Amino acid sequence: MYRFIVSAALAAVVASSSLAFADQSSGRIKAFDAKAMTLTLQDGTTYTLPKDFKDPGLATGERVQITWSMQGPEYMASSVTMIQ
């Protein structure tokens, strides 16, 4: 019984921690809406930016790398870096 509980607890920890991992994407900016705090890449993916996001001079056509995670149905960006 003890092994079952430990195994179930370990499986639960692994499953919940995998949801917290951030992913990265890169691409060209299609649209940036500072008021709505969204950034859309040319592939059509829209990322919601954090409330404390500081605009580094984002403009349409610029290449960026975005670190993000899923929160419900939304892509939540944690950082946006311009790529040269």
C-alpha positions as CSV (number, residue, x, y, z in Angstrom):
1,M,0.0,0.0,0.0
2,Y,2.8,2.4,0.9
3,R,4.4,1.9,-2.6
4,F,1.1,2.7,-4.3
5,I,0.8,5.9,-2.3
6,V,4.4,7.0,-3.0
7,S,4.0,6.1,-6.7
8,A,0.7,8.0,-7.0
9,A,2.2,11.0,-5.2
10,L,5.3,11.0,-7.5
11,A,3.1,10.7,-10.6
12,A,1.0,13.7,-9.4
13,V,4.1,15.8,-8.8
14,V,5.6,15.0,-12.2
15,A,2.3,15.7,-14.0
16,S,1.7,19.0,-12.3
17,S,5.3,20.2,-12.7
18,S,5.3,19.5,-16.4
19,L,2.5,22.0,-16.9
20,A,4.7,24.8,-15.3
21,F,7.5,24.5,-17.8
22,A,8.0,27.5,-20.1
23,D,8.4,27.1,-23.8
24,Q,10.1,29.4,-26.3
25,S,9.0,30.6,-29.8
26,S,10.5,33.1,-32.2
27,G,9.2,34.9,-35.2
28,R,8.4,38.3,-36.7
29,I,5.9,40.6,-35.2
30,K,2.6,41.0,-37.1
31,A,0.9,43.3,-34.5
32,F,1.7,44.8,-31.1
33,D,-1.1,46.2,-29.0
34,A,0.3,48.0,-25.9
35,K,-3.1,48.9,-24.6
36,A,-4.5,45.3,-24.8
37,M,-1.0,43.9,-23.8
38,T,-0.9,41.5,-26.7
39,L,1.7,40.6,-29.3
40,T,0.9,38.7,-32.4
41,L,3.5,36.9,-34.6
42,Q,3.2,36.5,-38.3
43,D,2.2,32.8,-37.8
44,G,-1.0,34.1,-36.1
45,T,-0.2,33.2,-32.5
46,T,-1.2,35.9,-30.1
47,Y,0.6,36.1,-26.7
48,T,-0.6,38.0,-23.7
49,L,2.1,40.1,-22.1
50,P,2.6,40.6,-18.4
51,K,1.2,43.7,-16.7
52,D,4.8,44.9,-15.9
53,F,6.0,44.5,-19.5
54,K,8.4,47.2,-20.6
55,D,8.3,47.8,-24.4
56,P,11.9,47.5,-25.7
57,G,10.8,49.3,-29.0
58,L,8.7,46.5,-30.6
59,A,7.6,47.2,-34.1
60,T,5.9,45.3,-36.9
61,G,8.4,43.1,-38.8
62,E,10.9,42.9,-35.9
63,R,12.2,39.4,-35.0
64,V,11.6,38.4,-31.4
65,Q,12.0,35.4,-29.1
66,I,9.2,34.9,-26.6
67,T,9.3,32.7,-23.5
68,W,5.7,31.6,-22.7
69,S,3.5,29.1,-20.9
70,M,-0.1,28.1,-21.4
71,Q,-2.6,29.4,-18.9
72,G,-5.9,28.0,-19.8
73,P,-6.4,28.7,-23.5
74,E,-4.0,31.7,-23.5
75,Y,-0.3,31.9,-24.4
76,M,1.1,34.0,-21.5
77,A,4.5,35.5,-22.3
78,S,7.0,35.9,-19.5
79,S,9.6,37.6,-21.6
80,V,10.1,39.1,-25.0
81,T,13.6,39.6,-26.5
82,M,14.4,41.3,-29.7
83,I,16.6,39.2,-32.1
84,Q,19.2,40.8,-34.4
